[in-house]
Amino acid sequence: MLDTALDAVIVMADDGRVVGWNGSAERIFGWRADEVIGRTLSETIVPPTHRAGHESGLAHFHATGDGPVLGKRIEVPALRRDGTEIPVELSINATEQFGDRLFVGFLRDISERKEAAERQQRVLHESEHRVKNMLTVVSAIAQQTARVSPDLATFSESFSGRLQSLAKAHQLLVGREVSHVALTALAEQVLGADVADGRARFGGPEILLDPGQLLGLSMILHELYTNAVKYGALCSEEGEVALDWAFEGDEIAMHWIECGPACQPEGTSSGFGQRMIALSVKSDLGGTIERDWRAEGLTVLLRFPHKRG
């Protein structure tokens, strides 16, 4: 029965020597039964930093009959034969049913459970951090948009658009343990509808953005796209937009290219939108931006460092 148990079952004699070792113990700890029986637990599966405590606990039980861990389920580190430590769930019972006093331990490897709990905790902490950052950004955008809006309707339209852009970018991050997001996912989010209509295209090598880069670049592309719809190439049926990116050394070079007649003269999009783009390029991307209003349309060259994961 012990050999068919899924948990490791280890039987220890009163002097600390191993006298029983089932198949699951062999699988979990890497020792064969014939290699470990007769040896002490201290020299096999008890980590060096816990050996003194193990020996003193055994001596305390011999002297007083008190075993604080007996009959309880506890989590402790255990040592595999290859020297790696794993977390185990341990329960120990003492018995004299077979004559001499024996200690029977049931051990379960809980590495996967611990890793899953740690992953969940990391995701929760990351989500909390992102929410705090998002609220700070939203507050700043609201204040700045209100400052340059002549009336409530203008504020509502501008602020709503920027808020939706942030929300969509944040949605790409929700529930991710690994927080990097592909640039193609962001481009699809911004230009997807116009790509389907044949009025926009995007492409470039696979690039993963960290949360700061993602949110910053999302705001930049949102402003460029909004301006293209209101004043630039996408304000008419004939206009088109292309978004391309490539590696240039340790930098990413991104080109926003509009082709088509603008509905407003160059430089119409100024004010907070342009200031926000400049700020995001500098603070979120650590990069530079160049604009060129040509007769055939606006071109923007954005450069920022490639953060290799």
N, C-alpha and C positions, 0 to 999 in steps of 0.2 A: 504493500500500500504506500509506503514512504517513497519507493522508487517511482511511483506513478504520480506523485504529488507535483503540482505545478510550482509550488514554492520550494525553496531550499530548506531542507530539514537537516539540522546539525545537532548531534548529541554530544554533550561534553561531560566528562567524568568530573568527580568532585575536585580533582587536582588540576583541572583546566585542560586535560588532554582530550583530543577529539576521539570519540569511539564510534560515531555514526555519521555518515555523509552520503546523502542520496544523490540520484542522478541529476536533479535540478541544481543541487549545490555544485556539482562538477561543471554543469553548463554555465552557471552564473559566474562562478569564481575562477574557473580554469584549472582547478586542481582535481586530479583523479583521486578516488577514495583511497587507493593503496598508497598514494603519495602523502596524504594528509593525516590519515588515522595514526594515532600515537603521538602526533605533534600537538603543541598547544595552539589555541586560537590566537594568542598574542603574536606568534611568529608566522601566522598564515593570513587571516583575514582582518585582523584588527590593525588600523592605521597606526603608524609610529606615534603620532601625537596623542593617541587615545589608549596606548598600551598601559601606561602607568595607572590610569583611571580604571581600566579593566581589572588589573591585578589587585588594586586596592579595594575595589568593589567585591571581588571574590573573597579576599581576606576578611573584609567586614562581615560578609555573610557567614563565614566560618566562625567568626568570633561571637556574633550576636544573633544569628538566625534571621536577620532582617535583610531582605532583598528589595530595595526600592523599585527596581525595574521589573520584578517578577509579576506575571499576570497582567502586564500592561502592554499596550501597543505603542511603540516609540519609533522615531526616525533617527537613524544614525548613519555615519559614513562607514563603508566597508571597503576592504582592499582586495582587488583582483590579483591573480598571479602575475600579470604583466606590469603591476605597479600602479595601475589607474585606480582611482577612488570612485565609487558609485554610491548613491544614496539608497538605503534599504529601509524597509519597514520591518521591525523586529518585534517578536513576542517570545518570551521565555517562561517556561514553567519548570519547576523542580518536582521530581518524582522519586520515590523509593520503591516503586512498584516491582522493580526487578531485583531487589535486594539492596545493592549499593545506591547511594544517592546519585542521580543523574540530572542534568539540565538539558531540556529539549528546546531548541530554538527554531522558530519558523521565520524565514527571511524572504522577503519579496523585493525584487529589483524595481524601484519606482523612478528610475531615470527618466523614462518617457513622461510620466505624470508630472515630475518636477519641471522638466523642460517645457511642457505645455503650459503649466502655471506661470512660469517665468516669461514665456512668450506673451501670454495674455496680459501680464502685468506691464510688460514693456509697451504693448499696444495701448493700454489704458493711459500710461504716463505720457506717451507720445501724443495721444489724442487730446489729453488735457493741455499739454504744451501748445499744440496747434490751435486749440480753441482760444486760449489766452492771447496768442499772437494775432489770431483773426479778429478778435474783439478790438484789439489795439489798432489794427489797420482800418477796420470799419469806422471806428471813432474818428481817426485822422481824415479819412476820405469824406465823411459826413461834414466835418468842420470846414475842410478846404472847399468842398463843392458848394456848401452854403455861402461861403465867403465871396465866391465869384458868380453866383447865380442871381440874375436880376429879379426873378420871381419864383414862386413856389412850383409852378408847372415845370420850369426849366430845371430847378433843383431835383424834382421828383424823377424826371426822365434821366438825367445824368447819373444821379445817385443810384437809381434802380439798376441801370445798366452795369455800373461798376460793381455793385453788390452781387448781381447775378454772375458776373465773371469770376469773382472770388469764390462764390458758392460752388460753381462748376469745377474750378480748380481744386478746391478743398475736397470735393466729392471723389476726385481721382485718388486721394490719399486715405480716405476713410477705410478703417479696418485693415490697413496694411501694416504688417510687421516690418517688412522691408519697405522703406518710405520713398525709394527712388521711383520715378515715373518716366516712361518713355516720352520723348519730345513729340513723336508722331501722334501719341494720344492727345496731347494738348493741341497740336495743329488740327487734328480731326475735330476736336471740340469747338475750336474757333471758326474754322472754315468749312466744316462738313457740309452744311446745306448748300453753299455755293459751289463746292466741289461736285456735288450731285447734279447741279444745274450747268456745269461746264464753265462757270465763271471764276473758278479759283482752282489752284493746284498747289501741292506742297510735296517736298521730298528731301531726303538727305540720309546720311548714315545713322545707325542706331545710337542714340544719345540718351542717357538716363539723367534726369534732373532731380536734385534733392529738394526737400519741401520749400526752402527759401527761394531757390531758383525757379521752381514751378510757379509759386504764387506771384513772384515778381514778373516773370516772363508772361504769365497769364494776363496781368494788368496791362503790360506793354502791348501785347498783341490785341487785347480788347480795345484799347484806345486807337491803335492803328486801323483796326477793322471798322470801328464805329466812325472814325473820321473818313474812311474810304466810302462808307455807305452814305454819309451826310454830305460830304464835300468833294470826295475824290473819285477814283475810277468807277467804284460800284454805285455811284449815284445815277448812272445811266445804264441802259441795257447793253451798250457796246463795251463797257469796261470789264477788265479782268485783273485779278490779283494773283501773284505767285509768291510763295514763301519757300526759300531754299536755304539749306545750311550745309556746312562742310567743315572738316578739321583743317586748320592752318597752324601747323606747329602745335603748341600747347593751348591754342585758342580755338573757339568755335566762332566761325564767321557766318552770320545769318543775314540773308538779303530779303527784304520786303520790297516787291516791285509792283507798281501799279501801271497799267496800260489802258489808256482811255482818257477822254476829255474830262477835266475836273469841273464841278459845278460852282466852285468858288475859287478865287485867286489863291496863289500859293501862300502858305503861312496862315490860312484861316484858323486852323486848329492851334491856338496858342493857349495862354492862360494856364489853368490848373492842369489840364490834360497833358500838355507838353512838359510842365514842371514835374508832374508825377512820373512821366516816362523817364525823364532825366534822372530823377531821384531813384527810381527802381533800377535803372541801368547801373547806377553807381553803387547803391547800397545792397541791393539783392543779388546782382550779378557780378559786381566788381569789374564792369566793362566800360566800353565807350560806344557812342552812337553818332552817326553822321547822316544828315538828310540832304537830299538833292531834289529840288523841285524842277523837273524838266518839262518841256512842252508835251512830251508823250505821257507824263505821269510822274508821281512821286516815287523815289527810290530811297530806301533806308538801309544802311549797313550797320549792323550791331555786332560787336565783338565782345566776348567774355571768356574767362578762363575755363578750361575743361577740367572739371573735378572728377578725377578718375576714382571709381569705386573699388 
